[in-house]
Amino acid sequence: MNYVFGPVSSKRLGQSLGVDLLPSKSCTWNCIYCQLGRTKEYVTERREFYPKEEILAEILETVASGKPIDWITFVGSGETTLYKGLGWLISEVKKATEIPVAVITNGSLLSDPEVRRELLEADAVLPSLNAGSAELFERIDRPAPGFTFERHVEGLRLFRQEYRRKLWIEVMLIKGVNDSEAALADLVAVLSDIKPDMIHLVLPSRPTPEGYAPMPDEDRIRRAVFIFSAAAPLLNPAKGEMTLGSADNLLETVSGIAARHPLQEEELQAALEKLFIGDAAKVEESMLALFSSGRFEKVRQGGHLYWIIKA
């Protein structure tokens, strides 16, 4: 599979079949918390990076395989809505299956009427809002020229007015950056204006190559939950369980997941234990074989070991 990966466990979407529409890293932002690393060159023009028919064929093949899938999730190695065939893909997937469709996006292109139209059929759209002021927006998201805080917020407002399905706004909370009382107050003011169906509070739990995104203290997390709950129902989700589905092409499956985000070692081991029920030797053998492939390196973050693809 070139474009489809998983299903993988998602904090919000259960067993999520990921669909990656972009070359890495194609983005309008250069976020300090991005697990894909620095945006070396901004991409701001939409185009069909890969043939949409090939992407659709991979999605439908995976659905037909019978793997447990709760959501089909469009998510790019960068900004998802840069893919110009996104609306067509959403429409075709919904014709073929009843599995709900989600789009994870930074929301930077929602000021574009064409992008908003293409997202209307999605069952859930998950844009980002990490700051309630222009100053913090520039510090955290580091957007391409022209992608201002005002443009971002206006795009979210316009989309909310047009979109009738699940709008779940994601807020990345970062210690010492946007977790102060003032920063939280600014954020909740903007969120209250947009009126999302739900706020998803997310934390920088995975390693970030630049190392600029420390985990907030527990009291700051609790304070954010309390404050944001005034604007909309809030989800501070627990991690779901990772599922590998099959022992076939195990190296390619694990590589595909790790290429999109760091993979926690204990999650991988638990997934192998579910796959090889009662065969501890097979689990250990598989872990060793995977790491011995030379494709991965291990990094430590927050007391956990993560597997990432070697640069």
C-alpha positions as a printed Julia matrix, in Angstrom:
311×3 Matrix{Float64}:
   0.0     0.0    0.0
   1.37    3.4   -1.0
  -1.3     5.65   0.49
  -3.27    3.61   3.03
  -1.91    2.53   6.41
  -3.35    0.74   9.42
  -5.91    0.45  10.83
  -4.11    2.03  13.77
  -5.39    2.95  17.2
  -6.55    6.53  17.47
  -7.19    8.49  20.62
 -10.42    9.77  19.12
 -11.41    7.52  16.24
 -10.92    3.96  17.49
  -9.5     1.73  14.77
  -8.68    4.3   12.12
  -7.69    3.46   8.55
  -5.28    6.22   7.63
  -5.11    7.65   4.12
  -2.02    9.74   3.45
  -2.52   12.04   0.47
   0.75   13.95   0.43
   4.5    13.67  -0.02
   6.27   14.33   3.27
   6.31   17.09   4.38
   3.87   19.26   2.44
   2.45   21.86   4.75
   1.29   25.44   5.16
   2.58   25.49   8.75
   5.83   24.62  10.55
   4.47   23.74  14.0
   6.83   23.48  16.94
   5.13   20.24  18.02
   5.03   18.44  14.67
   6.17   14.82  14.9
   7.14   14.92  11.21
   9.78   17.53  11.9
  10.47   20.91  10.36
   8.73   22.11   7.2
  11.74   22.73   4.97
   9.72   24.43   2.23
   6.13   25.62   2.6
   3.52   24.23   0.22
   0.53   26.54  -0.21
  -0.98   25.62  -3.6
  -3.44   22.76  -3.87
  -2.84   20.0   -6.39
  -3.44   16.31  -7.01
  -0.13   14.97  -5.72
  -1.02   11.34  -6.51
  -3.69    9.8   -8.81
  -6.95    9.84  -6.89
  -8.1     6.62  -8.56
  -5.11    4.74  -7.12
  -5.8     6.1   -3.64
  -9.46    5.08  -3.86
  -8.53    1.57  -5.03
  -6.28    1.07  -1.98
  -9.0     2.28   0.39
 -11.63   -0.04  -1.09
  -9.24   -2.99  -1.16
  -8.5    -2.56   2.54
 -12.17   -2.18   3.42
 -12.97   -5.35   1.46
 -10.3    -7.27   3.41
 -12.55   -7.29   6.47
 -10.11   -5.57   8.81
 -11.83   -3.89  11.79
 -12.23   -0.23  10.8
 -14.16    2.37  12.8
 -13.24    5.38  10.66
 -11.58    6.07   7.32
  -9.36    9.03   8.11
  -7.82   11.33   5.53
  -4.6    12.72   6.98
  -1.59   13.95   5.06
   2.12   14.06   5.75
   1.49   17.77   6.1
  -1.78   19.64   5.46
  -4.47   17.25   4.19
  -6.59   19.79   2.32
  -3.69   20.62   0.01
  -4.79   17.51  -1.91
  -7.07   18.83  -4.66
  -9.0    15.58  -5.16
 -10.07   15.33  -1.54
 -13.75   16.11  -2.19
 -13.96   13.47  -4.91
 -12.34   10.86  -2.65
 -14.71   11.58   0.23
 -17.72   11.31  -2.07
 -16.57    8.06  -3.69
 -15.7     6.43  -0.36
 -19.12    7.29   1.04
 -20.8     5.75  -2.01
 -18.89    2.5   -1.43
 -19.06    1.98   2.34
 -21.0     2.98   5.44
 -17.79    3.42   7.44
 -17.69    7.08   8.51
 -15.1     9.42   7.02
 -12.96   11.86   9.01
 -10.56   14.54   7.83
  -7.73   15.71  10.06
  -6.51   19.15   9.0
  -4.76   22.16  10.45
  -7.65   24.22   9.06
  -5.39   26.73   7.34
  -7.22   26.47   4.0
 -10.77   26.75   5.34
 -10.83   30.36   4.18
 -11.01   28.88   0.64
 -14.68   28.28  -0.38
 -13.64   25.32  -2.57
 -11.99   23.57   0.37
 -15.04   24.13   2.56
 -17.32   22.65  -0.13
 -15.11   19.57  -0.5
 -15.35   18.81   3.22
 -19.13   19.04   3.56
 -19.71   15.29   3.0
 -17.18   14.2    5.63
 -18.75   12.8    8.79
 -16.22   14.57  11.01
 -13.68   17.3   10.39
 -10.91   17.86  12.94
  -9.12   21.2   12.43
  -6.53   22.7   14.78
  -6.7    25.81  16.91
  -3.7    26.12  19.2
  -3.76   29.8   20.04
  -6.24   32.54  20.79
  -3.94   35.38  19.77
  -1.88   36.29  16.73
   1.32   36.33  18.78
   0.94   32.76  20.03
  -0.33   31.56  16.66
   2.91   32.74  15.04
   4.99   31.19  17.83
   3.32   27.76  17.81
   2.16   27.17  14.24
   4.77   29.22  12.36
   2.62   29.59   9.22
   3.63   30.39   5.65
   3.46   34.09   4.72
  -0.12   35.25   4.32
  -1.6    32.55   6.55
  -2.47   34.89   9.38
  -4.26   34.22  12.65
  -7.2    36.31  11.48
  -7.48   34.31   8.25
  -7.33   31.04  10.19
 -10.06   31.98  12.66
 -12.31   33.4    9.94
 -11.97   30.16   7.97
 -13.06   28.17  11.02
 -16.03   30.5   11.59
 -17.17   30.27   7.95
 -16.84   26.49   7.93
 -18.88   26.19  11.11
 -21.67   28.2    9.47
 -21.78   25.85   6.46
 -20.92   22.45   7.95
 -23.71   20.45   9.61
 -21.82   17.37  10.75
 -19.24   16.82  13.51
 -16.78   19.69  13.9
 -14.2    18.64  16.48
 -11.54   21.28  17.07
  -8.18   20.01  18.24
  -6.13   22.05  20.71
  -2.52   21.04  21.32
  -1.58   22.1   24.86
   2.13   22.83  25.34
   3.84   23.54  28.64
   5.01   27.12  29.04
   3.61   28.13  25.67
  -0.2    28.13  25.58
  -1.15   26.76  29.02
  -1.12   30.04  30.99
  -4.32   31.6   32.32
  -4.15   34.35  29.71
  -3.53   31.96  26.82
  -6.37   29.66  27.92
  -8.75   32.61  28.28
  -7.91   33.83  24.76
  -8.43   30.35  23.35
 -11.79   29.78  25.02
 -13.02   33.15  23.74
 -12.3    32.13  20.13
 -13.68   28.62  20.64
 -16.9    30.02  22.11
 -17.31   32.17  19.01
 -16.75   29.27  16.59
 -19.02   26.84  18.51
 -17.52   23.45  17.64
 -19.44   20.29  18.49
 -16.54   19.16  20.63
 -13.05   20.24  21.67
 -10.33   17.62  21.6
  -7.54   18.43  24.0
  -4.36   16.77  22.77
  -0.91   16.61  24.31
   2.6    16.38  22.83
   3.11   12.79  23.98
   5.11   11.67  20.94
   8.7    12.72  20.28
   9.15   15.9   18.26
  12.38   16.22  16.27
  12.82   19.85  17.27
  12.15   19.17  20.94
  10.18   22.39  21.54
   6.97   20.89  22.92
   7.12   19.77  26.56
   4.16   18.04  28.22
   2.02   20.32  30.43
   1.79   19.68  34.16
  -1.28   17.81  35.41
  -2.7    20.88  37.13
  -2.46   22.87  33.89
  -4.23   20.08  31.99
  -7.04   20.0   34.56
  -7.31   23.78  34.39
  -7.55   23.69  30.58
 -10.27   21.02  30.76
 -12.27   23.2   33.16
 -11.89   26.37  31.09
 -12.53   24.81  27.67
 -15.63   22.99  28.91
 -17.37   26.37  29.02
 -17.12   26.57  25.21
 -18.1    23.01  24.18
 -18.04   19.39  25.36
 -14.43   18.38  25.79
 -12.62   15.14  25.13
  -9.31   14.48  26.83
  -9.0    11.03  25.27
  -7.2     7.94  26.42
  -5.15    6.06  23.85
  -6.92    3.24  22.08
  -5.45   -0.16  21.39
  -3.34   -0.72  18.31
  -4.37   -3.55  15.99
  -2.16   -5.07  13.29
  -4.84   -7.27  11.75
  -2.55   -9.81  10.05
   0.96  -11.25  10.21
   1.3   -10.8    6.45
   3.79   -8.1    5.42
   4.36   -7.21   9.07
   7.48   -5.18   8.36
   5.7    -3.08   5.75
   2.68   -2.56   8.0
   4.74   -1.4   10.98
   6.99    0.72   8.75
   3.93    2.42   7.25
   2.64    3.37  10.7
   6.02    4.54  12.03
   6.58    6.65   8.92
   3.5     8.72   9.79
   4.0     8.99  13.54
   6.33    7.59  16.22
   5.15    4.18  17.41
   5.24    3.44  21.12
   7.15    0.2   21.75
   4.72   -1.09  24.38
   1.81   -0.5   21.98
   3.59   -2.49  19.29
   4.29   -5.34  21.69
   0.67   -5.39  22.87
  -0.53   -5.49  19.25
   1.76   -8.44  18.53
   0.5   -10.22  21.64
  -3.06   -9.84  20.33
  -1.95  -11.09  16.92
  -0.03  -14.13  18.2
  -2.31  -15.12  21.07
  -0.48  -17.16  23.7
   2.76  -17.41  21.68
   5.23  -15.28  23.63
   8.15  -16.68  21.64
   6.57  -15.53  18.37
   6.01  -12.06  19.81
   9.64  -11.77  20.89
  10.86  -13.17  17.57
   8.75  -10.65  15.65
   9.94   -7.69  17.74
  13.56   -8.71  17.16
  13.03   -9.28  13.44
  11.35   -5.93  12.99
  14.06   -3.98  14.75
  16.83   -6.01  13.11
  15.53   -4.9    9.72
  17.49   -1.71  10.26
  14.54    0.51   9.37
  13.9     1.82  12.86
  15.6     3.64  15.66
  14.36    4.11  19.22
  13.9     7.41  21.04
  12.66    8.05  24.57
   9.91   10.55  25.36
   7.95   10.93  28.61
   9.25    7.67  30.03
   8.28    5.63  26.95
  10.31    4.17  24.09
   9.15    5.03  20.58
  10.12    3.52  17.25
  10.72    5.97  14.4
  11.91    5.45  10.85
  15.62    6.09  10.43
  16.36    9.3    8.58
